[in-house]
Amino acid sequence: MTKDQANLLLSELSKLENKTYYNVALLSMNTGLRIKEIINLTWQCINIEAGTILIVDSKDKKNNEFAYMTGEIKELFTSLHSQNNQPQTNVFDTNYQSLRRHIQPILNDLFNQGVTDARFKIVIHSLRHTYGSWLVAQGVDIYKVSRLMRHKTIQMTLRYLHSQDKDLIEAVKKLEQ
């Protein structure tokens, strides 16, 4: 998703009574965390001062993987932490079905009208992909993007390079100069 699309989504999610859906979307787009990882987060995994999130239930079952916080995510956790800070308590009181039931219809209304091929639909997991695409768009080295996304192989990360096709077009245009 582009920044404008992300802002549109967040604007719509902010209108919901339950702010969890907004917070989860914001967190995924700014850390690359998978939805399952977000659902399983407990306060003992959050180190606001260091700006790190320990991922204990990662997809690959690796130990000591971290995600890193932006300033906006530090602010989010600071505000949530004041409400509930028991170490064993989940940061978000939700599950995948609830997230899907509330977020996916908004994604469909905003971005998926008339899209029939599932490969081109924006879904909840697209929030994580947005993080990777934004990093690439900012010129972050693909190896660093791979590490931040916690991919097993660099090949998994290479799909984010498609977002830089405009750079390839500009490179070809240099031949005309």
Residue, then its C-alpha position, 0 to 999 in steps of 0.5 A: m500500500t502507498k502512504d496515502q492508501a495506508n492513511l486512508l485505511l487508518s482514517e477509516l479504522s480510527k472511526l471504529e469504536n474499538k481502537t484495537y483494529y487501528n492499533v494492530a494495523l498501525l503496528s503491522m505497517n510500521t514493524g512488519l510483524r505478522i498478525k499472529e505475532i501481534i496477537n501473541l504479544t505480551w507486555q514482557c516482550i515490549n521494551i519501549e525505552a530500547g524501542t524493541i519488540l521481542i518476538v516469542d512466537s515467530k513463524d520460524k519458531k526462532n528465539n530472540e527475534f526482534a522488531y524495532m519501533t518507530g517513534e509513532i509505535k513507541e508513542l502507541f505502546t506508551s499510551l497502551h502501557s499506562q492502561n495495562n502493564q502486567p508482564q504476562t498480559n497480552v497487549f491486544d485483547t483480540n484474535y485473528q477472526s475478530l481482526r479479519r471480521h473488522i479490518q477486511p471489509i474496510l480493505n475490501d470497500l477501499f481497495n478491492q472493488g472490482v478486483t477479481d484476482a485474489r493475488f491483487k487484493i489487499v488483505i490483512h497480511s498486506l499490512r506486513h508487506t507494506y512495511g517491506s515495500w516502504l523500506v525498499a522505497q526509502g532505499v534500505d538495502i535489500y539485505k537489511v529489509s530481509r533481516l527486518m522482515r525476518h525472512k528465511t531467504i533473501q529470495m523471499t524479500l526480492r518480491y519487494l523490489h517490484s515496487q521500484d519499477k519506476d527506478l528501472i524506467e528512469a534508468v532506461k530513460k537515461l539512454e535517451q539523454 
